[in-house]
């Protein structure tokens, strides 16, 4: 199998704006009949035979993650497990929790929507920290803790939905806006954060603890790849994908990148 390698490039403000473009506010778990009819009429999206595989590197000195001060001072069960914050996780020079995807609107057609994705409130943290979903895919928010949480979600500065989840309450099921980066917070426990990136196609993945990611069944052609980290923002690069081949890709962050507009000030006053 032939392997190609590409070099990473620096982020641009234009690319960051493009990453969040096309966002519109949508609440609740149902769409309009007209929108459903339009979606049904769209042709099925195509899948390819190529693979994008690579890693996300961190070349700078990562900030030390500590137990949030307000967590240690909490009066409920949140103080029981003194977990360090998860905004920046670097192991062996590899960066975790980077959402890598082909840019939105790169392909025509409507892709089959998978089963619901889950956001859990566990040990007074959101799990996972970041994930991707397909446009129209349902999100189920669970509360696995023995305390009250408040699920407050934002698209930019606007609230998408804001609902409390008491201990033992049934999960909240929602559909998010059709594109954009949705931030999950908790008004009761302000250190809690999670991000759901909505895309109109299924070609995305999140880097693991080893910095690795893999996107399968990619269509051939020249595409723009985007790598988004909630603390360090967006990186992009252009790549050419060939049918039946695996393309090796490397993204790199060094810790000097400005905070993205979707998540400014997360670490301010945290400790």
Steps between C-alpha positions, in 0.01 A plus 500: 500500500644842403540753779530878465598755763400861535632784714284701733440868451419783735141595582332794338222722621315442174512124548375528860205707388427250223508214754207652693320650199149410410390467862137566579308467824277194536347362817289197586516153352292528185531674165232662286308292241637720224858443614439126528356489150801687363740262676313197369522634146878547514710229332688256719854605590781291355777312680847431367779248554782717637620546858632808677726404787732705712583663830483833680826614656569753773843663479479761776476490879141403585330679791477299819150366555392521865186438705270802448480709818121512498486123470710458813272746681173345381234411755362201306644173366725689257760540774527122553721434195770759460547464125733728307351709221501355148541806277850402383613139514850434361684168529834437336467807283158394364182706546168338595148620415560664163205475262637429151264519205470577133357850468120527492319527167776304327260233373155489351216281621338398826678244718317247713463631853646261763345422840509761774831618642539531877627772729525382861541696822735276691708584808395862444662511157352475152599181315627508232681830488437536125325296231365536150146428385324499165243769423164379628651246739339493843695580816407331827623671818520277808564576866697221668574709809325514837445873469317762299655631180387767257562431131552839337602484134620781277554563131720805513339733754149362449342233718394185314328339798524534877354225719565361847572130551433378852645182646316204346316712246443359148750601230442812291466429125571785259596577143756776466527771234593359156862619519744664738679445829260463793647555847351321802532661842351474847381809685534317833850359442673753269811290432292244304539531123444290191482567127294344222604583144217456248594420139297424186703187420650209700869559425628602843683351801641602840864448597556254784744513791776403254405786269389258230193531280357307205227581247386218270304472176607843379420613147785569258592858414660814636351601837568737787566335834420681826631420847322677789611504863276676752796682660720562195254549217528395137772370268441419134678337211418403143545134407434284197325169568541201268258207475612190690800669660589616853609860540716579803434842653666693784361802681702687762422748777756676723286674762545854366179488296227749601184373665219440250188715521297187583681454833674807633604533864454137607817491708466852640452487875461121490768440762 
